[in-house]
Amino acid sequence: QFPNFTGNDSLVEQQVFSNYYSYDDGSAELSYGPTGAQSELAVQYTPYEADSVIGAMIHFLPSVDDVSNKLFLLTLWDDNGGEPGAVLYQDDIFFPRQPVYDYDRNVFRYYFFQDTMKVHVDGTFYIGWKQLDPDRLGVGLDMNIPNGDKTFISTVASGFTWDQSQFNGSVMIRPIFS
């Protein structure tokens, strides 16, 4: 009674293997970040095996205030009992970064470590930034995937201690591996 429909007898899936880790699904629902000069933002990652980090992909969102002229230092931290610890890499203060907007939707910009440096990681680490200006830099926050427990901020108001994010989304910072 129902003839076989051969166009509907297969399933095709494309699996992409790349050189970065990601908690987000690639779409930002909100803009996120700490405020205050010297504030820090860090996202926790645990690689499956030892590797070297060479930078980060970051999705900055244009917002009400244009902060593309504000400065930050790309930073990589070691783990200290479940929060960021010793700095493994930080940009030189004389060569800070600036957020780069791409006015297309959900585009990540590559920020590589200076001098093509590779930083060895073996276990949990944190990647993010230390901002030099008080304004929120506005990184994308994916609210579809809850990972607030992996996002940490440190501000003057907190006495530069690390606090977990109060937002349960995924910050759109992706470590790049060599």
N, C-alpha and C positions, 0 to 999 in steps of 0.2 A: 504494500500500500504506500510506503514512503520510500522512494528510490534513494539509494546512497548518494549523498552530495559530497563528492570528493574535495571540493573547495573548502570544506569545513571539517577535515579529518586530521588537521595538523595544528601544532602550536609552535610558534617561533618566539624566542626570547633572546634579547641581546644583553650579554653581560659585559660590562666595561671594567677593565682593570686599569687603574691609573696610579700616579705617583703621589697621591695625597689621601688623607683621611678626612671624613666629613660626618658631622652629626645632622646637618641640615638637609632639606630636600631640594635646595636650590631656589626657593622662593621666600622673600622677606615679607612678613606681614607687618612688622614694626621696625622702628629704629631704636637702637639701644646703646648705652655707654655711660660711664661715670662722668661726673662733672667735678671740676676743681683742678687747679694746677698741680702737677706731679701725681695725679691719679693714675692707677694702673688697672688694666683689664687682662685677665688670663683665662684661657680655656684649657681644661685638662684632657690629655690623650694618653692612652696606654697602647703602644704598638705590640703587635703579635710576636715580633722578634726584634733584636737589636738592629738599628739602622742609623742613618745620618739625616738630619733635617737640614734643608738648604734655604728655607724661607717660608712664606705663608701666602696663601690666597685670601684676600679680604674683600668683602662686599660692602663698601661704604654707600650709604643712601643720601641723596640730596634731600634736604629738609628745609624748614623755614629759614634757618640761618646757614649761609654758605660758610663752611669751615674748611674749605679746600686750601686755605692759606695757613691753617694751624699746624702745629708741629707735634710729632710723636717719635718715639724710639722703638723700633721693632725689638721685642724681647723674648727670650726663651729661658724658662726656669726649670730647675730640677724639682723633684717632689720632696716635701717635708711633712710627712705624716698626713697626707691627704689634702694639702694645700701647697701653693707655690713656695719654693725654698730659695736656694742659691741661684743666682743669675748665671746661666751657661753661655748666653750670648746677649749682647745689647748693642744697638747701633752706637756709633761714636757721637757724642754730643755736638760735634762740629759738622756732622752730616745727618741731620734729622730727616724724617720722612714727612710727607703731607698726604692727607686723604686725596684720592683721585676718584672723581665721579665718572661713571659712564652713564650717559643718559638713556641707554637702552635698559631693559628690565633685567634684573638679577644677573648682572655681569660681575665677575670677580677680577680684581687686579692682582698681579703678581708682585710681591715684595721679596726679593732675594736678599740673603745676607750679604754684607759687604765683602768684596774681594773673593767672591765665589766660595766663601767659607762653608764647610760642612761641620755640623755639630753632632757628635755621636750621642745617641740616646739608647738606653737599655732599661726599659721600664717606664713608669709614669713620668710625664713631663707636662709643661704648660707653655702655651704660646699666646702672645698678645702684644700689648704695648704699654709704655709709660708715656703719658701725654705731658707736654710742656705747658700747654695753655689750659685755662679753666673751662673752656667750652666743650660740650659733649660732641664727640667726633661722629657719632651716628653710624654704627655698624649695623648691618641687617640682623634681624632677629626672626627666626622661623618659629612661629607659634604652633606648628603642626606636630612637632616632635619634641617632647619634654626632656630637656637636659639642663635645667637650671642648677642641678647638683654638680655640674661640671664647669660652671662659670663662677669666677671669683673676681671681686673688685677690692681695691685698696684706695682709700682717700684720706685726706687730711682729717676729715670729720671722724673717721674710724681710728685715728691715731696710727695710720699706715699698717693696720693689721688687715688680714684677709677676711672678707665676708663672702658667703655664698650669695649668688644672685637671688633676688626675690621674685624674679620672672622665670617661669618654667619653660622657656623656649630654648632654641639652639642658636647660639651666637655664630654668625657666618664668618668664621675664621678657620681656615683649613691649613694644617701644616703640610709642607711639600717635602717629600723624601727624595734622596738621591738615587 
